[in-house]
Amino acid sequence: MIHNIQTVSTYIEEIEKLINDKKQNYYFRGQDDAFSNTLPSVFRSRKLLDNEDNMFNDFLMADPQLFEKCRTNFERMALMEHYHLPTRLLDVSSNPLIALFFAVKGGQGNGEVYVYKDRPNREKLAKMLDERGWHNLIAEYKFKSGLTNHNYFKKNAFSNEMQLESSLARQSMADKSAFFQTIKNFYQLDDRYVAHQHRLWSNDYLNYFENEDGNYFARFKHDLHSLPFLRLFEEAKRDIPSFENKLNPLELIVPKIVTVRRMSRRMENQQGLFLFVPFIGDEYDQAVEVDYAEVERQAQLAIDILSLYNPEKPDEKEKYIIPAQYKRSILDELAKLGIDYSFIYPEDHAKKAEMIKDRYLGL
């Protein structure tokens, strides 16, 4: 559903009506123009995506002191996003007013605010899996109780899963290609397993890697000892020495809301988190011809698993539109509430000086 916003108070009222479900948390993203998608910056060019590993490693070598306080590869990726290096992270905030600020701070067209949550839209998740031919895999993502319960969609920056996936961003194209061929084979196998055995691999996850007997997934366990996997595990162990040589492939194809340690006043003030866009897989398969527009579409489909949709119109996202003519007045309203450039960018002293100058030019 599209909400047209002209004042801050109207926006707050609309948000309060929308987020009345206390079983899930909501996150907000503001964009100061009406873009055709909500993709992270690394997806804006095939060249950028193909060089994700090189950009990551080049930035580390160019400014190593900047990353001295980072404890994991995910924290390094988050700091890179903070400094505008293209990454697969989408900035979101737990504060809807912060998102509103980003929607009105610039741009020539209408501003937009999108809403995300940390529980999946089951229909969108099933659609993504169906498109890949894994029709039965949706059963693996049903909410389960007990020891095998995994929260696939909400993580923190220190989790083993996020260390693994952010480390994957640093791997070469050749290693990613071999890695995802194995992972796709696992998904096909698991899809058949669910259909024919009427069991879930995730229910056996805790003892799967310790079980030495032959089993349905023996090939996957064997592939974990191949070089692409070993290199990935070694990368993860640089930060987490206790990291074990195992992974849960069911984690890899879904988006996640990731909480981070606030490493600067800017991150603290913006109440920022990240939506981690998963690796699609086909874009690294050298045996498959993939049009880049299809890669973008699949990435957007993955993001939309966590988008908030209108319950009465399941294909319509909840979106707040701020017409261009109201941006300036809303920016002034937000400033009266203490949300202005100096709050959002507290380390940007040049911006503070510009604000002081503009204040007196406006007298």
C-alpha positions in Angstrom: 0.0 0.0 0.0 1.3 3.5 -0.9 1.1 6.1 1.8 1.5 9.8 0.7 3.3 11.8 3.4 3.2 15.5 3.8 4.2 16.0 7.4 6.2 14.2 10.1 3.1 13.8 12.3 1.2 12.1 9.6 4.1 9.8 8.9 4.3 8.8 12.6 0.5 8.1 12.7 0.8 5.9 9.6 3.8 4.0 11.0 2.0 3.4 14.3 -1.0 1.9 12.5 1.2 -0.3 10.4 3.6 -1.9 13.0 1.0 -3.2 15.4 2.3 -6.8 15.2 4.5 -7.2 18.2 5.7 -10.7 17.1 8.2 -9.3 14.7 10.6 -6.3 14.6 10.4 -3.7 11.9 13.2 -1.9 10.0 13.1 1.1 7.7 15.0 2.3 4.7 14.7 5.8 3.2 15.7 6.6 -0.4 15.7 10.2 -1.6 14.5 9.3 -5.2 12.1 6.9 -6.7 14.6 4.2 -7.9 13.5 1.1 -9.8 14.7 -1.3 -7.1 16.1 -1.4 -3.5 19.3 -3.3 -4.4 22.6 -2.7 -2.6 25.3 -0.8 -4.4 27.4 -3.9 -5.4 24.5 -5.1 -7.6 24.4 -1.9 -9.6 27.0 -3.1 -12.1 28.1 -6.5 -13.3 31.8 -5.3 -13.0 31.2 -4.4 -9.3 29.7 -7.8 -8.5 32.4 -9.7 -10.3 35.0 -7.8 -8.3 33.4 -7.9 -4.9 36.4 -9.9 -3.6 39.0 -7.5 -5.1 37.2 -4.4 -3.7 37.0 -5.9 -0.3 40.7 -6.9 -0.2 41.9 -3.7 -1.9 40.2 -1.5 0.7 41.8 -3.5 3.5 45.3 -3.1 2.1 44.8 0.6 1.3 43.7 1.6 4.8 44.5 -1.2 7.3 44.4 1.1 10.3 40.8 1.9 9.6 39.9 -1.7 10.3 42.0 -2.3 13.4 39.0 -2.5 15.8 37.0 -4.8 13.5 36.7 -8.3 14.9 35.1 -10.1 12.0 34.8 -9.9 8.2 31.2 -8.8 8.6 32.3 -5.8 10.7 34.8 -5.0 8.0 32.1 -5.2 5.4 29.8 -3.0 7.5 32.6 -0.4 7.8 33.2 -0.5 4.1 29.5 0.2 3.5 29.7 3.0 6.0 32.4 4.6 3.8 30.5 4.0 0.6 32.4 1.1 -0.9 29.9 -1.0 -2.9 28.8 -4.0 -0.8 25.9 -6.5 -0.6 24.6 -4.7 2.5 21.5 -2.6 2.5 21.4 0.1 5.2 18.3 0.0 7.4 17.4 1.6 10.7 15.2 0.6 13.6 14.1 4.2 13.8 11.5 5.2 11.2 12.4 8.9 11.6 16.0 8.2 10.5 14.7 6.6 7.4 12.4 9.6 6.8 15.4 11.8 7.0 17.2 9.9 4.3 14.1 10.0 2.1 14.0 13.8 2.2 17.6 14.9 2.5 18.2 15.3 -1.2 17.2 14.0 -4.7 15.1 15.7 -7.3 12.1 13.4 -7.2 9.8 11.9 -4.6 11.4 10.3 -1.5 10.5 6.8 -0.5 10.5 4.8 2.8 10.4 1.0 2.7 9.6 -1.3 5.6 11.3 -4.7 6.4 10.9 -7.3 9.1 12.9 -10.1 10.5 10.3 -12.8 9.8 9.9 -14.0 6.2 7.0 -13.6 3.9 6.3 -17.3 3.3 4.8 -16.8 -0.1 7.8 -14.8 -1.4 10.2 -17.4 0.0 8.3 -20.2 -1.6 8.2 -18.3 -4.9 12.0 -17.9 -4.8 12.5 -21.6 -4.1 10.0 -22.6 -6.7 11.8 -20.6 -9.4 15.0 -22.4 -8.7 13.2 -25.8 -8.9 13.3 -26.6 -5.2 9.6 -26.9 -4.6 9.8 -28.9 -1.4 12.6 -26.9 0.3 10.1 -24.5 1.8 9.5 -27.1 4.5 13.0 -26.6 5.8 12.2 -23.0 6.7 9.1 -23.5 8.8 9.5 -22.3 12.3 10.6 -25.2 14.5 10.9 -25.6 18.2 13.5 -27.2 20.4 17.2 -27.7 19.8 17.0 -27.6 16.0 15.4 -24.2 15.9 17.3 -21.9 13.6 16.6 -18.2 13.1 17.6 -18.0 9.5 16.6 -14.3 9.1 17.9 -12.5 12.2 21.7 -12.6 13.0 24.4 -10.6 14.7 27.8 -9.6 13.4 29.6 -12.1 15.6 27.6 -15.2 14.5 29.4 -18.0 12.7 26.9 -17.8 9.9 27.7 -14.1 9.1 31.4 -14.7 9.5 31.1 -17.4 6.9 29.0 -15.5 4.4 31.0 -12.3 4.7 34.2 -14.3 4.3 32.6 -15.8 1.1 32.6 -12.3 -0.3 36.4 -12.3 -0.2 36.8 -15.5 -2.2 37.8 -15.6 -5.8 35.3 -16.0 -8.7 36.7 -19.5 -9.4 36.2 -20.6 -5.8 32.7 -19.1 -5.6 31.8 -21.0 -8.8 33.0 -24.4 -7.4 31.5 -23.6 -4.0 28.0 -22.8 -5.4 27.9 -25.8 -7.7 28.3 -28.0 -4.6 25.7 -26.0 -2.7 23.2 -26.2 -5.6 23.7 -30.0 -5.7 22.9 -30.0 -2.0 19.6 -28.1 -2.5 18.5 -30.5 -5.2 19.3 -33.4 -3.0 17.6 -31.9 0.0 14.5 -31.1 -2.1 14.2 -34.8 -3.1 15.0 -35.9 0.5 12.0 -33.9 1.8 9.7 -35.2 -0.8 10.7 -38.9 -0.7 11.9 -39.4 2.9 9.4 -37.0 4.5 12.2 -35.8 6.8 14.1 -32.5 7.1 17.8 -32.3 6.9 17.7 -29.4 9.4 16.3 -31.7 12.0 19.5 -33.8 11.8 21.8 -30.8 11.5 23.2 -31.0 15.0 24.5 -34.6 14.6 24.9 -34.7 10.8 28.6 -33.8 10.8 29.5 -36.2 13.7 27.8 -39.2 12.1 30.4 -41.2 10.3 27.9 -43.7 8.8 27.0 -43.6 5.1 23.9 -41.5 4.5 21.8 -39.7 1.9 24.1 -36.6 2.0 27.4 -38.3 2.0 28.5 -36.5 -1.1 28.0 -33.1 0.4 30.1 -34.1 3.4 32.8 -35.2 1.1 32.7 -31.9 -0.8 33.4 -30.0 2.4 37.0 -31.2 2.1 37.5 -29.7 -1.3 39.8 -26.7 -1.7 37.1 -23.9 -2.2 35.5 -25.0 1.1 38.8 -25.4 3.0 39.9 -21.9 1.8 36.6 -20.4 3.0 36.9 -22.1 6.4 40.5 -20.9 6.8 39.4 -17.4 6.1 36.6 -17.7 8.8 39.1 -19.0 11.3 41.4 -16.0 11.0 38.9 -14.2 13.2 37.2 -17.1 14.9 39.9 -19.8 15.6 37.3 -22.2 17.0 35.3 -22.1 13.8 34.6 -25.6 12.7 34.7 -26.9 9.1 31.0 -27.1 8.6 28.1 -25.0 7.4 24.4 -25.1 7.0 23.5 -24.5 3.3 20.0 -23.5 4.2 21.4 -20.3 5.6 23.0 -19.2 2.3 20.0 -18.4 0.1 18.0 -16.2 2.4 18.3 -12.6 3.4 19.1 -11.6 6.9 18.7 -8.6 9.2 22.1 -8.2 11.0 22.7 -6.3 14.1 26.2 -4.7 14.5 28.4 -3.2 17.1 28.1 0.5 16.8 31.7 1.4 15.8 31.1 5.2 15.4 28.9 8.0 16.7 27.3 8.0 13.2 26.3 4.4 13.4 25.0 4.9 16.9 22.9 8.0 16.0 21.5 6.4 12.9 20.4 3.3 14.9 21.7 1.3 11.9 21.5 -2.3 11.0 22.0 -4.1 7.7 20.0 -6.3 5.5 22.4 -8.8 4.1 21.5 -9.8 0.5 22.4 -13.5 -0.1 24.6 -14.9 -2.9 22.3 -16.0 -5.7 24.8 -18.6 -7.0 24.1 -18.6 -10.8 26.1 -15.4 -11.3 29.3 -17.4 -10.5 28.5 -20.5 -12.5 30.7 -20.3 -15.5 28.7 -23.0 -17.3 25.5 -21.0 -17.2 24.8 -18.0 -19.3 23.0 -15.5 -17.1 21.7 -12.2 -18.2 22.7 -9.6 -15.6 19.2 -8.2 -15.4 18.1 -11.7 -14.2 20.8 -11.5 -11.5 19.3 -8.2 -10.3 15.8 -9.6 -10.4 16.8 -12.6 -8.3 18.6 -10.4 -5.8 15.5 -8.2 -5.5 13.3 -11.3 -5.1 15.5 -12.4 -2.2 15.3 -9.0 -0.5 11.5 -9.0 -0.9 11.3 -12.1 1.4 11.7 -9.6 4.3 9.8 -6.7 2.8 6.5 -5.8 4.4 3.5 -6.3 2.1 -0.1 -5.1 2.3 -2.0 -8.0 3.9 -5.0 -7.2 1.6 -2.9 -7.0 -1.5 -0.1 -9.5 -1.2 1.9 -8.2 -4.2 1.9 -4.6 -3.0 4.7 -3.4 -0.7 4.0 -1.0 2.1 5.7 2.1 0.9 5.7 5.7 2.1 6.0 8.3 -0.7 7.1 11.9 0.2 6.3 14.2 -2.7 9.2 16.3 -3.7 7.5 19.6 -2.8 7.2 18.5 0.9 10.8 17.4 1.4 12.1 20.8 2.5 9.3 21.3 5.1 9.7 17.8 6.5 13.5 18.2 6.7 12.8 21.4 8.8 10.3 19.5 11.0 12.9 16.8 11.6 15.5 19.3 12.5 13.2 20.7 15.3 13.1 17.1 16.6 16.9 17.0 16.7 17.3 14.9 13.5 19.4 16.9 11.2 22.7 16.6 9.3 24.9 17.2 12.4 23.1 14.4 14.2 23.1 11.9 11.3 26.7 12.7 10.4 28.3 13.8 13.7 31.9 13.4 12.4 31.3 15.5 9.3 32.7 18.8 10.6 32.5 20.4 7.1 28.8 19.8 7.0 28.4 21.4 10.5 30.2 24.5 9.2 27.9 24.6 6.1 24.8 24.4 8.3 26.0 27.3 10.5 26.7 29.4 7.4 23.3 28.5 5.9 21.6 29.5 9.2 22.8 33.0 8.9 22.4 33.3 5.2 18.7 32.5 5.8 18.2 35.5 8.2 
